[in-house]
Amino acid sequence: MEVEHGDPLQRTRRNMQPPLDDVTPIKAQQSISVTEMFNRQQKEIALATKGGQSAVKTTRSVAKDTPNGMARLSKIRSSSQSPHKVDKTSKKNRDMHPLAITFKDTSNDYRRHLYKDTTLRINSTLETLLTNLHGQSLHPISSEANDSAESPIRLSLPAKFERKAGKIYQPLSAYKISLTRTNTDGTRTTLVKLLEERMSDYLDYIEKHKAEIAKLEAEWEATVGEIWKVGVQCLGEKAMESMLFVDEEGDELRALAPTAEASLFVQGRSTSPPLRAAPTKKRVTFETPDEEGDTLTSHRQALHFLYQPTRLRVPPVPDMPVLSKEEIGALETRIKELGQKQLDDLSQAQKDYKLYWQKKNKMLAKVFGDD
């Protein structure tokens, strides 16, 4: 509110002042502290962040003096505010000093500049660090034999394992195998076949030999069955069991244990260390008659081929004739002499072979001595 002066001098001085459009209102000419200016600025920033529009309409003269005046005017025009709010904001803007408005705009520009510059630097630093991290996580893999001159390929650890897994899970049927065969005339031929074909041939080979083994097993059972039947007629069942069967505890097998002189040591040089007999443990088993009967039944089922009817069309074997003691003694003496001549011939051949090698060694030693 202005005060009217009746003095002409005062009226003249008032007329000499600048126009009212270029003069700040009386309220703006009051003393404004720096703290109050920053407090107002913080309030406006808070209002802007909450979604409110804190821009105010300024005069054309202020818009021409400030660098962002035109931008602020366009922003104010595009904003949709109520008339009451616009009047309140314009009144608040008139209360601010032009320097405060300029400082506010400059601070906003500088803040945007710092935000853009910091964002660019952070993004570039992040990209550089990610690139370095990716480079450090790469591992070289072995190159092919043909590409030994080139630098090895570098892959990340997951990609490296995936590459190896891909090689592992490839089907094996596509691999090629080279085979070398020797013909009857001595020539060698090389064939290249797929692993699938080779496995198919191997399965056919197995089936063929299984059939052959089954046939041989049937023939063996028939032969042993005939031997059993003839032996039972001649020697009796107990004698045949002692010759063909082995005790469950392995008494006959223990009788065939190696002696102190093993075949790996040369006779006349040294002997093998004596074998330490393992302490035998006494085993006591209690079998009921039912269990014995079951065991006998299981044996008969396993050896069913022994009790089948004979396949040979021969007359029954005659009973053993009654012999006198003199005839039995002569027969035993003849049996003991069987093979004695062959053993003597074998020992003589061994002696001759030993003398031959001694002579050969002397000749070799003489040849080496002359050299």
C-alpha positions as a LaTeX table, in Angstrom:
\begin{tabular}{lrrr}
\hline
Residue & $x$ (\AA) & $y$ (\AA) & $z$ (\AA) \\
\hline
Met1 & 0.00 & 0.00 & 0.00 \\
Glu2 & 1.46 & 3.34 & $-1.05$ \\
Val3 & 1.31 & 6.54 & 1.03 \\
Glu4 & 0.09 & 9.70 & $-0.60$ \\
His5 & 2.34 & 12.79 & $-0.17$ \\
Gly6 & 0.97 & 16.28 & $-0.53$ \\
Asp7 & 4.32 & 17.90 & $-0.97$ \\
Pro8 & 5.01 & 18.83 & $-4.66$ \\
Leu9 & 8.67 & 17.93 & $-4.19$ \\
Gln10 & 7.82 & 14.50 & $-3.06$ \\
Arg11 & 5.33 & 14.14 & $-5.94$ \\
Thr12 & 8.06 & 15.18 & $-8.38$ \\
Arg13 & 10.51 & 12.66 & $-6.97$ \\
Arg14 & 7.88 & 9.96 & $-7.27$ \\
Asn15 & 7.32 & 10.80 & $-10.91$ \\
Met16 & 11.07 & 10.57 & $-11.60$ \\
Gln17 & 11.21 & 6.90 & $-10.47$ \\
Pro18 & 11.14 & 4.08 & $-13.06$ \\
Pro19 & 7.81 & 2.77 & $-14.35$ \\
Leu20 & 5.82 & 0.44 & $-12.18$ \\
Asp21 & 6.29 & $-2.46$ & $-14.63$ \\
Asp22 & 10.08 & $-2.50$ & $-14.03$ \\
Val23 & 10.03 & $-1.95$ & $-10.30$ \\
Thr24 & 9.80 & $-4.70$ & $-7.77$ \\
Pro25 & 6.85 & $-4.37$ & $-5.42$ \\
Ile26 & 7.35 & $-2.86$ & $-1.99$ \\
Lys27 & 7.18 & $-6.28$ & $-0.35$ \\
Ala28 & 10.09 & $-7.52$ & $-2.45$ \\
Gln29 & 12.21 & $-4.55$ & $-1.34$ \\
Gln30 & 12.24 & $-5.79$ & 2.20 \\
Ser31 & 15.44 & $-7.37$ & 3.50 \\
Ile32 & 15.64 & $-11.04$ & 2.42 \\
Ser33 & 18.18 & $-13.32$ & 4.07 \\
Val34 & 20.10 & $-16.02$ & 2.25 \\
Thr35 & 18.63 & $-18.70$ & 4.50 \\
Glu36 & 15.12 & $-17.70$ & 3.55 \\
Met37 & 16.04 & $-17.85$ & $-0.13$ \\
Phe38 & 17.39 & $-21.42$ & 0.17 \\
Asn39 & 14.44 & $-22.48$ & 2.29 \\
Arg40 & 12.08 & $-21.30$ & $-0.43$ \\
Gln41 & 14.18 & $-23.11$ & $-3.02$ \\
Gln42 & 14.04 & $-26.39$ & $-1.06$ \\
Lys43 & 10.28 & $-26.08$ & $-0.67$ \\
Glu44 & 9.86 & $-25.60$ & $-4.41$ \\
Ile45 & 12.07 & $-28.63$ & $-5.15$ \\
Ala46 & 10.02 & $-30.74$ & $-2.74$ \\
Leu47 & 6.81 & $-29.63$ & $-4.40$ \\
Ala48 & 8.26 & $-30.49$ & $-7.82$ \\
Thr49 & 9.25 & $-34.00$ & $-6.74$ \\
Lys50 & 5.78 & $-34.70$ & $-5.34$ \\
Gly51 & 4.22 & $-34.12$ & $-8.72$ \\
Gly52 & 3.19 & $-30.53$ & $-8.31$ \\
Gln53 & 4.05 & $-27.94$ & $-10.82$ \\
Ser54 & 6.20 & $-25.31$ & $-9.15$ \\
Ala55 & 6.79 & $-23.12$ & $-12.20$ \\
Val56 & 5.42 & $-19.57$ & $-12.01$ \\
Lys57 & 4.51 & $-17.03$ & $-14.58$ \\
Thr58 & 7.06 & $-14.20$ & $-14.77$ \\
Thr59 & 7.05 & $-10.98$ & $-16.63$ \\
Arg60 & 8.43 & $-10.68$ & $-20.14$ \\
Ser61 & 11.32 & $-8.51$ & $-18.93$ \\
Val62 & 12.49 & $-11.15$ & $-16.44$ \\
Ala63 & 12.03 & $-13.90$ & $-19.04$ \\
Lys64 & 14.29 & $-11.97$ & $-21.47$ \\
Asp65 & 17.00 & $-11.44$ & $-18.81$ \\
Thr66 & 17.16 & $-15.10$ & $-17.59$ \\
Pro67 & 18.72 & $-17.78$ & $-19.82$ \\
Asn68 & 15.88 & $-20.32$ & $-19.30$ \\
Gly69 & 13.07 & $-17.80$ & $-19.38$ \\
Met70 & 11.55 & $-18.94$ & $-22.65$ \\
Ala71 & 11.62 & $-22.61$ & $-21.54$ \\
Arg72 & 9.96 & $-21.72$ & $-18.26$ \\
Leu73 & 7.27 & $-19.67$ & $-20.07$ \\
Ser74 & 6.48 & $-22.57$ & $-22.42$ \\
Lys75 & 6.31 & $-24.95$ & $-19.46$ \\
Ile76 & 3.96 & $-22.63$ & $-17.63$ \\
Arg77 & 1.71 & $-22.30$ & $-20.70$ \\
Ser78 & 1.45 & $-26.08$ & $-21.12$ \\
Ser79 & 0.65 & $-26.70$ & $-17.46$ \\
Ser80 & $-2.96$ & $-27.09$ & $-16.37$ \\
Gln81 & $-3.47$ & $-25.30$ & $-13.08$ \\
Ser82 & $-6.45$ & $-23.86$ & $-11.40$ \\
Pro83 & $-6.80$ & $-20.04$ & $-11.46$ \\
His84 & $-6.48$ & $-19.83$ & $-7.72$ \\
Lys85 & $-3.22$ & $-21.82$ & $-7.72$ \\
Val86 & $-1.78$ & $-19.78$ & $-10.60$ \\
Asp87 & $-2.51$ & $-16.53$ & $-8.80$ \\
Lys88 & $-0.90$ & $-17.85$ & $-5.64$ \\
Thr89 & 2.21 & $-18.99$ & $-7.51$ \\
Ser90 & 2.55 & $-15.74$ & $-9.45$ \\
Lys91 & 2.22 & $-13.80$ & $-6.21$ \\
Lys92 & 4.95 & $-15.95$ & $-4.68$ \\
Asn93 & 7.14 & $-15.37$ & $-7.72$ \\
Arg94 & 6.68 & $-11.60$ & $-7.45$ \\
Asp95 & 7.90 & $-11.84$ & $-3.87$ \\
Met96 & 11.23 & $-13.37$ & $-5.08$ \\
His97 & 14.14 & $-11.22$ & $-6.11$ \\
Pro98 & 15.30 & $-11.50$ & $-9.75$ \\
Leu99 & 18.72 & $-12.65$ & $-8.55$ \\
Ala100 & 17.07 & $-15.45$ & $-6.57$ \\
Ile101 & 15.19 & $-16.56$ & $-9.66$ \\
Thr102 & 18.39 & $-16.49$ & $-11.71$ \\
Phe103 & 20.24 & $-18.43$ & $-8.99$ \\
Lys104 & 17.47 & $-21.01$ & $-8.88$ \\
Asp105 & 17.51 & $-21.54$ & $-12.66$ \\
Thr106 & 21.28 & $-21.73$ & $-12.73$ \\
Ser107 & 21.28 & $-24.25$ & $-9.88$ \\
Asn108 & 18.73 & $-26.40$ & $-11.69$ \\
Asp109 & 20.78 & $-26.29$ & $-14.89$ \\
Tyr110 & 23.93 & $-27.21$ & $-13.00$ \\
Arg111 & 22.14 & $-30.02$ & $-11.19$ \\
Arg112 & 20.92 & $-31.45$ & $-14.50$ \\
His113 & 24.40 & $-31.13$ & $-15.94$ \\
Leu114 & 25.91 & $-32.98$ & $-12.96$ \\
Tyr115 & 23.25 & $-35.70$ & $-13.20$ \\
Lys116 & 23.90 & $-36.29$ & $-16.90$ \\
Asp117 & 27.68 & $-36.22$ & $-16.50$ \\
Thr118 & 27.63 & $-38.56$ & $-13.48$ \\
Thr119 & 25.24 & $-40.95$ & $-15.22$ \\
Leu120 & 27.46 & $-41.11$ & $-18.29$ \\
Arg121 & 30.57 & $-41.73$ & $-16.18$ \\
Ile122 & 28.88 & $-44.44$ & $-14.10$ \\
Asn123 & 27.57 & $-46.19$ & $-17.21$ \\
Ser124 & 30.95 & $-46.07$ & $-18.94$ \\
Thr125 & 32.72 & $-47.33$ & $-15.80$ \\
Leu126 & 30.17 & $-50.14$ & $-15.40$ \\
Glu127 & 30.56 & $-51.16$ & $-19.04$ \\
Thr128 & 34.36 & $-51.18$ & $-18.69$ \\
Leu129 & 34.23 & $-53.29$ & $-15.53$ \\
Leu130 & 31.79 & $-55.74$ & $-17.09$ \\
Thr131 & 34.03 & $-56.05$ & $-20.14$ \\
Asn132 & 37.08 & $-56.71$ & $-17.94$ \\
Leu133 & 35.15 & $-59.24$ & $-15.86$ \\
His134 & 33.99 & $-61.05$ & $-18.98$ \\
Gly135 & 37.55 & $-61.09$ & $-20.32$ \\
Gln136 & 38.90 & $-62.53$ & $-17.06$ \\
Ser137 & 36.24 & $-65.25$ & $-17.00$ \\
Leu138 & 37.28 & $-66.56$ & $-20.43$ \\
His139 & 39.37 & $-69.75$ & $-20.56$ \\
Pro140 & 41.37 & $-70.95$ & $-23.57$ \\
Ile141 & 40.40 & $-74.30$ & $-25.02$ \\
Ser142 & 42.61 & $-76.66$ & $-26.96$ \\
Ser143 & 42.43 & $-76.00$ & $-30.68$ \\
Glu144 & 42.31 & $-78.63$ & $-33.39$ \\
Ala145 & 45.50 & $-80.22$ & $-34.69$ \\
Asn146 & 45.17 & $-78.44$ & $-38.03$ \\
Asp147 & 44.71 & $-75.03$ & $-36.41$ \\
Ser148 & 47.75 & $-75.18$ & $-34.11$ \\
Ala149 & 49.17 & $-71.99$ & $-35.62$ \\
Glu150 & 46.09 & $-69.95$ & $-34.74$ \\
Ser151 & 45.40 & $-68.56$ & $-31.30$ \\
Pro152 & 43.24 & $-70.80$ & $-29.09$ \\
Ile153 & 39.57 & $-70.05$ & $-28.71$ \\
Arg154 & 38.57 & $-68.38$ & $-25.43$ \\
Leu155 & 35.23 & $-69.28$ & $-23.91$ \\
Ser156 & 33.58 & $-68.69$ & $-20.59$ \\
Leu157 & 33.53 & $-71.53$ & $-18.07$ \\
Pro158 & 29.84 & $-72.43$ & $-18.64$ \\
Ala159 & 30.33 & $-72.34$ & $-22.41$ \\
Lys160 & 33.45 & $-74.50$ & $-22.06$ \\
Phe161 & 31.59 & $-77.14$ & $-20.04$ \\
Glu162 & 28.66 & $-76.98$ & $-22.45$ \\
Arg163 & 31.05 & $-77.60$ & $-25.35$ \\
Lys164 & 32.55 & $-80.62$ & $-23.60$ \\
Ala165 & 29.11 & $-81.94$ & $-22.65$ \\
Gly166 & 28.05 & $-81.66$ & $-26.28$ \\
Lys167 & 30.99 & $-83.85$ & $-27.30$ \\
Ile168 & 30.22 & $-86.37$ & $-24.57$ \\
Tyr169 & 26.56 & $-86.74$ & $-25.45$ \\
Gln170 & 27.15 & $-87.22$ & $-29.17$ \\
Pro171 & 25.94 & $-90.64$ & $-30.38$ \\
Leu172 & 28.79 & $-93.14$ & $-30.70$ \\
Ser173 & 27.26 & $-94.90$ & $-33.67$ \\
Ala174 & 28.67 & $-92.29$ & $-36.07$ \\
Tyr175 & 32.33 & $-92.89$ & $-35.11$ \\
Lys176 & 34.49 & $-94.74$ & $-37.62$ \\
Ile177 & 36.87 & $-97.55$ & $-36.71$ \\
Ser178 & 39.71 & $-98.82$ & $-38.87$ \\
Leu179 & 40.26 & $-102.58$ & $-38.81$ \\
Thr180 & 43.25 & $-104.52$ & $-40.13$ \\
Arg181 & 42.76 & $-108.11$ & $-41.22$ \\
Thr182 & 45.30 & $-110.67$ & $-42.34$ \\
Asn183 & 44.13 & $-112.92$ & $-45.14$ \\
Thr184 & 45.09 & $-116.55$ & $-45.64$ \\
Asp185 & 47.79 & $-115.57$ & $-48.15$ \\
Gly186 & 49.44 & $-113.23$ & $-45.61$ \\
Thr187 & 48.28 & $-109.92$ & $-47.06$ \\
Arg188 & 46.79 & $-107.29$ & $-44.80$ \\
Thr189 & 43.68 & $-105.34$ & $-45.67$ \\
Thr190 & 42.39 & $-102.26$ & $-43.86$ \\
Leu191 & 38.67 & $-101.74$ & $-43.49$ \\
Val192 & 36.84 & $-98.68$ & $-42.18$ \\
Lys193 & 33.51 & $-99.36$ & $-40.53$ \\
Leu194 & 31.09 & $-97.45$ & $-38.37$ \\
Leu195 & 30.93 & $-98.30$ & $-34.71$ \\
Glu196 & 27.26 & $-99.20$ & $-35.07$ \\
Glu197 & 28.07 & $-101.78$ & $-37.75$ \\
Arg198 & 30.94 & $-103.14$ & $-35.69$ \\
Met199 & 28.73 & $-103.54$ & $-32.63$ \\
Ser200 & 26.08 & $-105.28$ & $-34.73$ \\
Asp201 & 28.71 & $-107.71$ & $-36.04$ \\
Tyr202 & 29.93 & $-108.27$ & $-32.49$ \\
Leu203 & 26.40 & $-109.12$ & $-31.29$ \\
Asp204 & 26.03 & $-111.62$ & $-34.15$ \\
Tyr205 & 29.42 & $-113.09$ & $-33.19$ \\
Ile206 & 28.30 & $-113.47$ & $-29.56$ \\
Glu207 & 25.02 & $-115.15$ & $-30.53$ \\
Lys208 & 26.84 & $-117.54$ & $-32.86$ \\
His209 & 29.34 & $-118.58$ & $-30.18$ \\
Lys210 & 26.60 & $-118.88$ & $-27.56$ \\
Ala211 & 24.83 & $-121.40$ & $-29.76$ \\
Glu212 & 28.12 & $-123.25$ & $-30.31$ \\
Ile213 & 28.84 & $-123.33$ & $-26.57$ \\
Ala214 & 25.34 & $-124.62$ & $-25.84$ \\
Lys215 & 25.86 & $-127.39$ & $-28.40$ \\
Leu216 & 29.24 & $-128.34$ & $-26.90$ \\
Glu217 & 27.73 & $-128.30$ & $-23.41$ \\
Ala218 & 25.01 & $-130.73$ & $-24.48$ \\
Glu219 & 27.63 & $-133.03$ & $-26.04$ \\
Trp220 & 29.78 & $-132.82$ & $-22.89$ \\
Glu221 & 26.83 & $-133.73$ & $-20.68$ \\
Ala222 & 26.04 & $-136.72$ & $-22.89$ \\
Thr223 & 29.67 & $-137.90$ & $-22.78$ \\
Val224 & 30.01 & $-137.50$ & $-19.01$ \\
Gly225 & 26.69 & $-139.25$ & $-18.53$ \\
Glu226 & 27.87 & $-142.25$ & $-20.51$ \\
Ile227 & 31.15 & $-142.33$ & $-18.56$ \\
Trp228 & 29.18 & $-142.24$ & $-15.32$ \\
Lys229 & 26.91 & $-145.09$ & $-16.34$ \\
Val230 & 29.79 & $-147.33$ & $-17.48$ \\
Gly231 & 31.79 & $-146.50$ & $-14.34$ \\
Val232 & 28.88 & $-147.30$ & $-12.05$ \\
Gln233 & 28.51 & $-150.70$ & $-13.74$ \\
Cys234 & 32.21 & $-151.45$ & $-13.47$ \\
Leu235 & 33.44 & $-149.74$ & $-10.27$ \\
Gly236 & 30.34 & $-148.80$ & $-8.39$ \\
Glu237 & 28.67 & $-145.51$ & $-7.58$ \\
Lys238 & 30.90 & $-144.61$ & $-4.60$ \\
Ala239 & 34.08 & $-145.08$ & $-6.58$ \\
Met240 & 32.78 & $-142.89$ & $-9.39$ \\
Glu241 & 31.71 & $-140.20$ & $-6.94$ \\
Ser242 & 35.20 & $-140.13$ & $-5.42$ \\
Met243 & 36.74 & $-139.74$ & $-8.88$ \\
Leu244 & 34.35 & $-137.23$ & $-10.46$ \\
Phe245 & 33.03 & $-135.22$ & $-7.53$ \\
Val246 & 34.88 & $-132.83$ & $-5.23$ \\
Asp247 & 34.12 & $-132.50$ & $-1.56$ \\
Glu248 & 32.30 & $-129.33$ & $-0.56$ \\
Glu249 & 35.07 & $-128.37$ & 1.88 \\
Gly250 & 37.65 & $-128.69$ & $-0.91$ \\
Asp251 & 39.84 & $-131.49$ & 0.49 \\
Glu252 & 40.93 & $-132.60$ & $-2.95$ \\
Leu253 & 41.63 & $-129.04$ & $-4.00$ \\
Arg254 & 43.92 & $-128.46$ & $-1.00$ \\
Ala255 & 45.92 & $-131.52$ & $-1.99$ \\
Leu256 & 46.85 & $-129.70$ & $-5.22$ \\
Ala257 & 48.44 & $-126.73$ & $-3.40$ \\
Pro258 & 51.84 & $-125.58$ & $-4.80$ \\
Thr259 & 54.99 & $-126.91$ & $-3.16$ \\
Ala260 & 57.93 & $-124.88$ & $-1.91$ \\
Glu261 & 59.64 & $-125.10$ & $-5.31$ \\
Ala262 & 57.62 & $-122.81$ & $-7.55$ \\
Ser263 & 57.92 & $-122.70$ & $-11.31$ \\
Leu264 & 59.15 & $-119.09$ & $-11.27$ \\
Phe265 & 62.49 & $-120.10$ & $-9.69$ \\
Val266 & 65.26 & $-121.85$ & $-11.60$ \\
Gln267 & 66.30 & $-125.21$ & $-10.21$ \\
Gly268 & 69.74 & $-125.30$ & $-8.68$ \\
Arg269 & 69.90 & $-121.54$ & $-8.05$ \\
Ser270 & 67.56 & $-120.84$ & $-5.19$ \\
Thr271 & 64.28 & $-121.95$ & $-3.82$ \\
Ser272 & 61.19 & $-119.99$ & $-3.15$ \\
Pro273 & 60.45 & $-119.07$ & 0.46 \\
Pro274 & 58.39 & $-121.64$ & 2.28 \\
Leu275 & 54.72 & $-121.03$ & 2.12 \\
Arg276 & 53.05 & $-120.28$ & 5.40 \\
Ala277 & 50.05 & $-122.47$ & 5.81 \\
Ala278 & 47.00 & $-120.51$ & 6.79 \\
Pro279 & 45.53 & $-121.64$ & 10.09 \\
Thr280 & 42.57 & $-123.84$ & 9.46 \\
Lys281 & 39.41 & $-123.01$ & 11.29 \\
Lys282 & 37.16 & $-125.74$ & 12.47 \\
Arg283 & 33.67 & $-125.34$ & 11.20 \\
Val284 & 30.83 & $-127.15$ & 12.83 \\
Thr285 & 27.53 & $-127.40$ & 11.03 \\
Phe286 & 24.38 & $-129.06$ & 12.19 \\
Glu287 & 22.26 & $-130.50$ & 9.44 \\
Thr288 & 18.88 & $-132.03$ & 9.87 \\
Pro289 & 17.79 & $-135.05$ & 7.84 \\
Asp290 & 15.42 & $-132.85$ & 5.89 \\
Glu291 & 18.26 & $-130.52$ & 4.88 \\
Glu292 & 20.39 & $-133.48$ & 3.80 \\
Gly293 & 17.55 & $-134.74$ & 1.68 \\
Asp294 & 17.11 & $-131.33$ & 0.12 \\
Thr295 & 20.84 & $-131.13$ & $-0.63$ \\
Leu296 & 20.81 & $-134.52$ & $-2.31$ \\
Thr297 & 17.78 & $-133.54$ & $-4.34$ \\
Ser298 & 19.44 & $-130.30$ & $-5.48$ \\
His299 & 22.58 & $-132.24$ & $-6.51$ \\
Arg300 & 20.52 & $-134.69$ & $-8.51$ \\
Gln301 & 18.70 & $-131.84$ & $-10.22$ \\
Ala302 & 22.01 & $-130.15$ & $-11.13$ \\
Leu303 & 23.43 & $-133.48$ & $-12.39$ \\
His304 & 20.31 & $-134.67$ & $-14.12$ \\
Phe305 & 22.27 & $-135.61$ & $-17.22$ \\
Leu306 & 24.05 & $-138.38$ & $-15.29$ \\
Tyr307 & 20.84 & $-140.26$ & $-14.66$ \\
Gln308 & 19.39 & $-140.07$ & $-18.15$ \\
Pro309 & 19.08 & $-143.27$ & $-20.19$ \\
Thr310 & 22.07 & $-144.20$ & $-22.27$ \\
Arg311 & 22.29 & $-143.14$ & $-25.89$ \\
Leu312 & 24.80 & $-145.80$ & $-26.92$ \\
Arg313 & 23.60 & $-148.98$ & $-28.59$ \\
Val314 & 26.07 & $-151.34$ & $-26.93$ \\
Pro315 & 25.50 & $-154.50$ & $-24.98$ \\
Pro316 & 25.74 & $-154.26$ & $-21.20$ \\
Val317 & 29.22 & $-154.42$ & $-19.72$ \\
Pro318 & 30.03 & $-157.90$ & $-18.37$ \\
Asp319 & 30.80 & $-158.35$ & $-14.73$ \\
Met320 & 34.41 & $-158.15$ & $-13.59$ \\
Pro321 & 36.01 & $-161.61$ & $-13.73$ \\
Val322 & 37.44 & $-163.18$ & $-10.63$ \\
Leu323 & 41.26 & $-162.97$ & $-10.65$ \\
Ser324 & 43.80 & $-164.71$ & $-8.47$ \\
Lys325 & 46.32 & $-162.88$ & $-6.30$ \\
Glu326 & 49.20 & $-163.71$ & $-8.68$ \\
Glu327 & 47.36 & $-162.23$ & $-11.63$ \\
Ile328 & 46.47 & $-159.13$ & $-9.65$ \\
Gly329 & 50.12 & $-158.64$ & $-8.57$ \\
Ala330 & 51.37 & $-159.04$ & $-12.13$ \\
Leu331 & 48.81 & $-156.53$ & $-13.33$ \\
Glu332 & 49.87 & $-153.99$ & $-10.69$ \\
Thr333 & 53.55 & $-154.45$ & $-11.61$ \\
Arg334 & 52.73 & $-153.91$ & $-15.26$ \\
Ile335 & 50.77 & $-150.79$ & $-14.45$ \\
Lys336 & 53.69 & $-149.35$ & $-12.43$ \\
Glu337 & 56.07 & $-149.97$ & $-15.32$ \\
Leu338 & 53.79 & $-148.15$ & $-17.75$ \\
Gly339 & 55.38 & $-144.86$ & $-18.87$ \\
Gln340 & 58.77 & $-145.53$ & $-17.29$ \\
Lys341 & 60.47 & $-145.79$ & $-20.66$ \\
Gln342 & 58.89 & $-142.55$ & $-21.83$ \\
Leu343 & 60.06 & $-140.79$ & $-18.66$ \\
Asp344 & 63.62 & $-142.00$ & $-19.23$ \\
Asp345 & 63.52 & $-140.73$ & $-22.80$ \\
Leu346 & 62.23 & $-137.36$ & $-21.59$ \\
Ser347 & 65.01 & $-136.97$ & $-19.02$ \\
Gln348 & 67.62 & $-137.88$ & $-21.62$ \\
Ala349 & 66.19 & $-135.29$ & $-24.02$ \\
Gln350 & 66.38 & $-132.66$ & $-21.27$ \\
Lys351 & 70.04 & $-133.47$ & $-20.62$ \\
Asp352 & 70.87 & $-133.26$ & $-24.32$ \\
Tyr353 & 69.05 & $-129.93$ & $-24.57$ \\
Lys354 & 71.02 & $-128.60$ & $-21.58$ \\
Leu355 & 74.34 & $-129.65$ & $-23.10$ \\
Tyr356 & 73.34 & $-128.02$ & $-26.38$ \\
Trp357 & 72.67 & $-124.69$ & $-24.67$ \\
Gln358 & 75.95 & $-124.84$ & $-22.74$ \\
Lys359 & 77.82 & $-125.35$ & $-25.97$ \\
Lys360 & 75.87 & $-122.52$ & $-27.61$ \\
Asn361 & 76.67 & $-120.14$ & $-24.74$ \\
Lys362 & 80.38 & $-120.93$ & $-24.96$ \\
Met363 & 80.36 & $-120.16$ & $-28.68$ \\
Leu364 & 78.57 & $-116.85$ & $-28.09$ \\
Ala365 & 81.02 & $-115.90$ & $-25.33$ \\
Lys366 & 83.92 & $-116.66$ & $-27.65$ \\
Val367 & 82.44 & $-114.52$ & $-30.43$ \\
Phe368 & 81.89 & $-111.59$ & $-28.06$ \\
Gly369 & 85.40 & $-111.99$ & $-26.66$ \\
Asp370 & 86.96 & $-111.81$ & $-30.12$ \\
Asp371 & 85.06 & $-108.59$ & $-30.86$ \\
\hline
\end{tabular}
